[in-house]
């Protein structure tokens, strides 16, 4: 059992609103508080989920809402969702726009890719308009995501440039450097804990600590020791320990955790 981290942690991506947590959500949150987890960001995936997320985050002050239209669910998205999202940016204390992005792993259909790109671009525009960071899902699509971000950035004044987190980072070292140049952080979660995740794990030593934020993506992407089980924000402690082990630094564990915490606040300042 890893030694407990005594510094404050933030889970920058956790779908705690999903029904799989319905029976024990409050117990999980109590355990998270005991483990010095101060904040959990709850991203949306479809418009029909947004009010549920907002209500949950209003009830539980350590939960922070992010609303977005996920690229894997284009069949459930509607044009009106974009207008509603903009209205909610005006009326609700949103932490970010997300989970948005491109997923070319699940589809080879050019028509679906075009729809994904449309919703991604429109949500980037909304995030810029309301000066909110973004939580980006990118799978087999990093080159296209980077192209979208660069195109979008060129259309904005430098003071309005968009920033955010590349959730569950799975790209190359070169792509990671491009994201960092654009002002993004990379999500470090359970997928890095698997011994055979050689490419992912090597990135931790090749990139500066300022590149990273912690996340669970619960209920998905369980750490190696919980393979096949429901993931939970309670495992963020274990994910933090994996990062410390991989980072190979002379810095004290507490300093590493403090830096990861500050990295998250740099991108998601409303959590501070």
C-alpha positions in Angstrom: 0.0 0.0 0.0 1.6 3.3 -1.0 2.4 5.9 1.6 -0.4 8.5 1.9 0.4 11.9 0.3 -0.1 14.6 2.9 -0.3 17.5 0.4 -3.4 18.7 -1.3 -4.5 17.0 -4.5 -6.9 17.9 -7.3 -8.7 15.4 -9.5 -8.9 17.4 -12.8 -11.2 15.0 -14.6 -13.7 12.6 -12.9 -17.2 11.6 -14.1 -18.6 11.4 -10.6 -22.1 12.2 -11.8 -22.4 8.8 -13.6 -25.0 6.5 -12.2 -22.4 3.9 -11.2 -21.6 6.1 -8.2 -25.2 6.6 -7.2 -25.1 4.2 -4.2 -21.8 5.3 -2.6 -21.0 8.8 -3.9 -21.1 10.5 -0.5 -18.9 7.8 1.1 -16.4 8.4 -1.8 -16.4 12.1 -1.2 -15.8 11.7 2.5 -12.9 9.4 1.8 -11.5 11.9 -0.7 -11.6 14.7 2.0 -9.7 12.4 4.4 -7.1 11.9 1.7 -6.5 15.7 1.2 -8.3 15.8 -2.1 -9.6 19.4 -2.2 -11.4 19.5 -5.5 -12.8 17.2 -8.2 -13.7 18.5 -11.7 -16.8 16.8 -13.1 -16.9 17.2 -16.9 -20.1 16.8 -19.0 -20.4 14.6 -22.1 -23.9 15.4 -23.4 -26.3 18.3 -23.0 -28.9 16.1 -21.2 -26.4 15.6 -18.4 -25.6 19.3 -17.7 -28.3 20.0 -15.2 -27.5 16.9 -13.3 -23.8 18.0 -13.0 -24.7 21.5 -12.0 -27.1 20.2 -9.3 -24.5 17.8 -7.9 -21.8 20.4 -7.8 -24.1 22.8 -6.1 -24.8 20.2 -3.4 -21.2 19.2 -2.9 -18.8 22.1 -2.7 -15.7 20.1 -3.5 -17.1 19.3 -6.9 -16.6 21.7 -9.8 -18.6 21.6 -13.0 -17.3 21.6 -16.6 -19.8 21.3 -19.4 -19.2 20.1 -22.9 -20.2 17.9 -25.8 -18.0 14.8 -26.0 -16.8 13.7 -29.5 -17.9 10.1 -29.0 -21.6 11.0 -28.6 -22.3 13.1 -31.7 -25.6 11.2 -32.3 -26.8 12.7 -29.0 -25.8 16.3 -29.7 -28.1 19.0 -31.1 -27.4 22.4 -32.6 -29.4 24.0 -29.8 -26.9 22.5 -27.3 -24.4 25.1 -28.3 -26.7 28.0 -27.6 -27.6 26.4 -24.2 -24.0 26.0 -23.4 -23.3 29.6 -24.1 -26.2 30.6 -21.9 -24.9 28.4 -19.0 -21.5 30.1 -19.3 -23.3 33.3 -18.6 -25.4 32.0 -15.7 -23.4 29.3 -13.9 -20.0 29.2 -12.2 -18.3 26.9 -14.7 -14.7 25.7 -14.2 -14.1 24.8 -17.8 -15.7 23.8 -21.1 -15.3 20.0 -21.5 -15.1 17.3 -22.3 -14.7 18.3 -25.9 -12.3 17.2 -28.7 -11.8 14.7 -31.5 -11.8 10.9 -31.3 -10.7 9.1 -34.5 -10.2 5.8 -32.7 -14.0 5.1 -32.6 -14.8 6.2 -36.2 -13.3 6.1 -39.7 -16.4 7.8 -41.1 -15.5 11.1 -42.7 -19.0 12.5 -42.1 -18.7 11.8 -38.3 -15.2 13.3 -38.2 -16.7 16.4 -39.8 -19.4 16.6 -37.2 -16.9 16.1 -34.4 -14.8 18.9 -35.9 -17.8 21.2 -36.0 -18.7 20.8 -32.4 -15.1 21.0 -31.3 -14.6 24.3 -33.2 -17.8 25.8 -31.9 -17.0 24.9 -28.3 -13.6 26.4 -28.6 -15.3 29.6 -29.8 -17.6 29.6 -26.7 -14.6 28.9 -24.4 -12.8 31.9 -25.9 -15.8 34.1 -25.7 -16.3 33.4 -22.0 -12.5 33.1 -21.2 -12.8 29.6 -19.9 -10.2 26.8 -20.2 -11.0 23.6 -22.0 -10.8 19.9 -21.2 -9.8 18.1 -24.4 -10.4 14.5 -25.4 -7.9 13.5 -28.1 -7.6 9.9 -29.3 -5.8 9.1 -32.6 -6.4 12.7 -33.4 -3.6 14.8 -31.9 -2.4 16.3 -35.1 -5.9 17.5 -35.9 -6.5 18.8 -32.4 -3.2 20.7 -32.6 -4.2 22.1 -36.0 -7.6 23.3 -34.6 -6.0 24.9 -31.6 -3.4 26.7 -33.7 -6.0 27.9 -36.2 -8.2 29.1 -33.3 -5.3 30.8 -31.6 -4.4 32.7 -34.7 -7.9 34.2 -34.8 -7.6 35.6 -31.3 -5.7 38.4 -29.6 -2.8 37.0 -27.5 -4.5 38.0 -24.3 -7.5 35.8 -25.2 -5.5 32.7 -26.2 -7.2 29.5 -25.1 -5.6 27.1 -22.6 -6.6 23.9 -21.0 -5.8 20.2 -20.3 -5.3 17.4 -22.8 -7.1 14.7 -20.9 -5.6 11.2 -20.6 -2.6 12.2 -22.7 -1.6 9.5 -25.2 0.3 11.3 -27.8 4.0 11.5 -28.7 6.8 13.6 -27.2 6.8 15.9 -30.2 3.0 16.4 -29.9 3.3 17.0 -26.2 5.8 19.8 -26.9 3.3 21.4 -29.3 0.6 21.4 -26.6 3.0 22.9 -24.1 3.8 25.7 -26.5 0.1 26.4 -26.8 -0.2 26.7 -23.0 -1.8 23.4 -22.3 -1.2 20.8 -19.5 -1.3 17.0 -20.0 -3.5 14.7 -17.9 -1.7 12.0 -16.0 -4.0 9.2 -14.8 -4.3 5.4 -14.4 -3.1 4.5 -17.9 0.4 5.5 -16.9 0.4 3.0 -14.0 0.6 -0.1 -16.2 4.1 -1.5 -16.5 3.7 -2.1 -20.3 2.7 1.6 -20.9 6.3 2.2 -21.9 5.7 5.2 -24.3 3.4 7.0 -21.8 5.7 6.4 -18.8 8.8 7.6 -20.7 7.2 11.0 -21.2 7.2 11.7 -17.5 11.0 11.9 -17.4 11.3 13.7 -20.8 8.9 16.6 -20.0 9.1 19.2 -17.2 6.9 18.7 -14.2 5.1 21.9 -15.2 3.5 19.9 -18.1 1.4 17.6 -15.9 -1.8 17.5 -13.9 -3.4 14.6 -12.1 -6.7 13.0 -13.0 -8.6 9.7 -12.6 -11.3 9.8 -15.4 -13.3 7.7 -13.0 -15.2 5.4 -13.5 -12.9 4.5 -16.4 -9.1 4.1 -16.7 -8.6 2.3 -13.4 -5.0 2.2 -12.2 -3.1 -1.1 -12.6 -3.7 -2.3 -9.1 -7.4 -1.9 -9.7 -7.6 -3.3 -13.2 -11.0 -4.5 -14.2 -12.7 -2.6 -11.3 -14.6 0.6 -11.3 -12.2 3.5 -11.0 -12.7 6.1 -8.3 -11.3 9.5 -7.2 -10.2 7.6 -4.1 -7.4 6.2 -6.2 -5.9 9.7 -6.9 -3.4 9.1 -4.1 -2.1 6.0 -5.9 -1.9 7.8 -9.2 0.1 10.6 -7.5 2.5 8.0 -6.1 3.0 6.5 -9.6 4.0 10.0 -10.9 6.5 10.5 -8.1 8.1 7.1 -8.8 8.3 7.8 -12.6 9.5 11.4 -12.3 12.9 10.5 -10.8 13.6 13.8 -9.1 15.7 14.8 -6.1 12.9 17.0 -5.1 10.9 15.9 -2.0 7.6 14.1 -2.6 5.7 17.0 -1.1 7.4 19.5 -3.5 6.3 17.4 -6.5 2.7 17.2 -5.2 2.7 20.9 -4.6 3.8 21.6 -8.1 1.2 19.3 -9.6 -1.4 21.1 -7.5 -0.2 24.5 -8.7 -0.1 23.3 -12.3 -3.9 22.5 -12.0 -4.6 25.9 -10.5 -2.6 27.6 -13.3 -5.1 26.2 -15.8 -8.2 26.0 -13.6 -7.9 29.0 -11.4 -11.5 28.8 -10.1 -10.4 25.8 -8.0 -8.2 27.9 -5.8 
